[in-house]
């Protein structure tokens, strides 16, 4: 008999073959295999023969109520009841057999472990001989072994199927988690491997890298791969937190704790309970709030502003910064103990100029998104455009590239993007990818702040004072709107003076020459 490689028999099919085979040698009208459930009961597993009935399906016998069967199982030997021997029939509650019918029972066991019981019945008396009894005694050991192996195979199959299902689920989860982190360069592979490694833990993560390298997307990937992906993901831009309100924003406040606190307000830590709190631009967090943040990280507890009762939360903290926190510690702008607490597992996101042909993968990724727009189904890159994309340094990193692709798609009217649609980018003012580490070069005789004011002013002029949106100054500069607003506040730039593309009144901030 030939079986295909890898064919496995289920325990049910194994029992069926066994009873069929016994029937070729022994004239029975009812053959039943009962399995032992480990809790004192025998449960019908398989029946065969003329007397087999649906009433026997899942029929069970309590060994406590049938001490005669329990004794036969304990002795471990088959038993043939004589025609004049008084005994309670095995299936007396289900079948009405003649008083002097043939009845044989045989324990099924392996190495002293009870597997179950085999019973054979015939309405005629004297059908089963002592030779048949000995044969059933031998075959019962083989039946028990076959059942154990079939059951083990089934359990292994179920376990393998479960592991395969879990593997597929994790692969799908992994793929979903990294849907926005496109790239295949060696530098980017290190980032993805680090995210996979740390996501399964509860340790704080510090994401380092220039502005626009995808730190928030990395934080979201860590959240999606964490043990609580269904929990909240709460993002806070620390550079946009005014010092007087930072404590309330992060930890909340009690009603009446200060003027204007008309009701209890939960802070970002409470809102992130059971999930992830993403502290973006952590290097800009006001110094006075840093001790309370450190305590919250260490103890998982804090008090709301004006509160006396500690609030406990379970929050995974992921922080991000584009500045050198070690230098900020040396300069006294950041607490050393908080830095070491946050930097348990630092991950550096490389700038786009270090990621090789990831530029083209990302450009196509953004183009795929744009193709979903009506009339843009034919959006594509000409070969010369791809060369132009590969040759640019992309100081604004992934964010600048994304904006550049969308801007070029608009110029191409949803068709073929050529190098001429990308040339216009050279005229657009751009910020350095790293706001502090790679500032705009200052012309001779001009301070760094004045150079940045002039740089931002050109973008505000071009956008008519708008910060947000496709044609806003933040897009032109390759910055987050919140980051641009923070810089404008520090440099004393009033957006309103650029409304309508020109100065409003005489209070205009210093402009670029």
Buried (B, 14 or more C-beta within 10 A) or exposed (E): EEEEEEEEBEBEEBBBEBBEEBBEEBBBBBBBBBBBEEEEBBEBBBBBBEBBBEEBEEBEBEBEEBEEBBEBBEEBEBBBBEEEEEEEBBBEEBBEBEEBBBBBBBBBBBEEEBBBBBBBBBBEBEBBEEEBBEBBBEBBBEBBBBBBBBBEBBEEEEEEEEEEEEEEEEEEEBEEBBEEBBBEBEBBEBBBEBBBEBBEBEEBBBBBBBBBBBBBBBBBBBBBBBEBBEBBBBBBBBBBBEEEBBBBBBBBBBEEBEEEBEEBBEBBBBBBBEBBBBBBBBBBBBEEBBEBBBBBBEEBEBBBBBBEEEBEBEBBBBBBBBBBBEEBBEEEBBBEEBBEBBBBBBBBBBBBBEBBEBBBBBBBBBBEEBBEEEEBEEBBBBEEBBEBBEEBEBBBBBBBBBBBBBBBBBBBEBBEBBBBBBEEBEEBBBBBBBBBEBBBEBEEEBEEBBBBBBBBBBBBBBBBBBBBEEEBBBBBBBBBBBBBBBBBEEBEBBBEBBBEEEBEEEEBBEBBE
